[in-house]
């Protein structure tokens, strides 16, 4: 019997969502390959299910890089821009995952801020050609600093995106003021030298078991960090219909089997649209786990753990 809200429950849930999205059954999830690289130990903890969702996101982001690379021959720098953003998000999200697994939740929240802000840049690049052009030409330290002050500092990018989407009556994840407000408040405590964060870190250093002198073990306090990392990663994939990436790609499906297989046998473009759509789909799936996992609650056992959606 599968434990409710466990890592295995999350894997079963994710498999069902792949199936409902039209993909053939997966013998191994993307998250399983990622966990082999990054470590499986946090999957056996109370928050193991959230680590599974983070790992599945990392696999999907890697598939995004394959798509953007397929656009480099015909589209050049236009495709490379999105490839670089996808790689940056893989590194940001991996850093959150690795730090949380090592019991360094306060430090993981610093990476969460970078993950969130990079998602907003990705979203802006999709809809604002002038922003995209300046972003790509900020290739020196001086130019990058100037760009940051012009477009990013003091929440300028958030405000621009809100006005843009509000004017067009388009829903997007960054407009969820309750979630975003809580995330920004808690991230702020971790990105500045506050007494509160020092108190929390010292408390966890005292109470969490350690195998060595420095690193700890996965903590329940990472519930917030992992949940918000899942949310932040999904931001640039949350607008429906999806904004046009404006690139031409090489058909990689014509060069041999591509897994996971979609049952409709779509074109390469459609195949990747379906893959990217898995990101907001799995965000919705993760909400149930995020809402019910601790913060203190112990998972229970039940008959529907093996196959609920």
Order of alpha helices (4+ residues) and beta strands (2+ residues): alpha-alpha-alpha-alpha-alpha-alpha-alpha-alpha-alpha-alpha-alpha-alpha-alpha
